Amino acid sequence: MPIFIKDFKWCDSLQNVVVSIPLKGIPASKVDIVLTSEYLKVSFSPYIFECFFYQPISEDQSTCVADSGIMQVTATKMEQIAWPQLMIDNAEDKSVTREIRDRSMVRLAERLQAAESAAKAGHRANEQLSLKEQMKLEDADRARIEAAKQAERDSAMRELEEFRLRQERLRQDAKRVFREEIAAEESAAIEQEEKGVKSFAADESSEEETRQVEQLTQSNRKQPISVESVLGVREPGRIGVSFTARVFPTPERESQKALEEEWLRKQAERRRQADATAEPGDAAADDLSDRERDPVWLRDKGNRLFASGNFLAAINAYSHAISLKSEMHSLYSNRAACHLRLGNYFKAMEDASKALELLQPPVEQNRLARVRAHCRRAAALCGLGANAKAVIELREAARLQPENAEIAEDLRRTEAAAAKDEEEHDGDGLDDVDD
C-alpha cells in the first residue's frame, strides 16, 4: 500500500511553479518521475506523490533536481499568470484524476515512441553517412592507384620512345658509314682506271683508242657497285628455339611477369600454411580432428551447407576456416554470399572487399574469382540503396568477363535503378557539400 506524501512545498512566479518534495532518506537514483503538461508523479517505494496541475505547463522546458534529500521540480507555465493553488479544484474526484492520469500516460508513451523513432532515424543516417565516407575513401584510393599506374605507363612509353630514337640514330650512322666506304672504294677504282687509260694513250699515241678508253671509263662510272660484291653473301644456317614451361594459360609478358611471380609466391605460402597443423599444447586445437583443422575441408563443408540452404552453419564453417588461415580469398567471398542471403549487407560488403584485397596482384589465374567478388559487393551495395556505387562494381565485373550475359543484364537493371534514384533526389540538396 503506497504512502502519499503530504508534506511537500510549492511556490510560483509568473513564469514558473516550483514543487519541493522530501525524499524521506531514499537515494535519488531510486526515484521515478513522470512529468507531462498536466500531471506530475514522483514515486520511491513505499512513497508516492501525485500532482494534477492547476494550469498546463511546458514539459520540455521543465527540470528536476535532487539536492540535500529534496526533489525540486521546476515547471514552466504555458500561460504567465499567478496560480491561486497548485492543483485543480476537483483533485479528489477519482474519475477526473484517473482520466488525467491515463491521458498523461498515453502522451508519455507517444513521446517515448517519437524519441525512439528519432534515434533510429539518426542511427540510419549515421550508417548512410559512414557508408558514403567509406565509398569516398575507396574512390580516392582507386584514383590514386590509377594515377600511379598511368604514371608508370607514361614513364615506360617515354623510355621506349627514347630507345627507339637511339636505335634509329645508330642505324642512320651505320648507313652513313657504309655509304662513305662504298663511295671511297668507287673513287679508288675510278682513279685506278684513269691511270691505266693515260698510260695506254701515251704508248699508242692514238686519239681513236684514247676516245674508246674514255667511253669505256664513263660506262664503268655509271654502273654502281652492289652490296653483295663488297660484303659477300651470308651462308644459310638454322637457329634453335626452345620454350619455357608456364603455369598461366596466357603468353608471358614482361609487364605482367612481376605480378605473376608475386601471385605464385602468395599461393605457395598459403599452401604451406594450409598443410601446417595447430600448435601443440593448444587445448582448443587438441579437441579438433585433423579435418577440422584443415581450412580447405572447412571451406568445402561450408559450400555444401550453403548449397543446402543452411547459411548460418555455412558462415560458422567459413569463419572457423578464416581463423585458421586468413589469407584464403575464397573464404571471404563465400561468406559474403551467405550474408547476402541473410540480408547482412554491411558484412557482405566487408567480406567481398577483403576478398578483392587478397586477390592481388590481378592476374589471369584469379580473374573469375575477382568477377564473383565484384558481383557480390555490387549486390550488397544494391541492398544498402547505393545503386550508383553498385554500377561501378558491375562494370568492372563486365570488363573482366564480357561474355557473361547475366552480369550484363544485372548491370542494365542497376543502371536503370541508379538513374531513377538520381531523378528522385535531383534538386533535394542531399548530395551538396558546404564550401
Buried (B, 14 or more C-beta within 10 A) or exposed (E): EEEEBEEBEBEBEEEBBBBBBBBEEBEBEEBEBBBBBBBBBBBBEEBBBBBBBBBEBEBEEBEBEBEEEBBBBBBBBBEEEEBEEBBBEEBEEEEBBEEBBEBBBEBBEEEEEEEEEEEEEEEEEEEBEEBEEBBEEEEEEEEEEEEEEEEEEEEEEEEEEEEEEEEEEEEEEEEEEEEEEBEEEBEEEEEEBEEEBEEEBEEEEEEEBBEEBEEEBEEEEEEEEEEEEEEEEEEEEEEEEEEEEEEBEEEEEEEBEEBBEEBBEBBEEBEEBBEEEBEEEEEEBEEBEEEBBBBBBBBBBBBEBBEEEBBEBBBBBBBBBBEBBBBBBBBBBBBBBBBBBEEBBBBBBBBBBBBBEBBBEBBEBBEEBBBBBBBBBBBBBBBBBBBBBBBBBBBBBBEBBEEBEEBBEBBEEBBEBBEEBEEEEEEEEEEEEEE
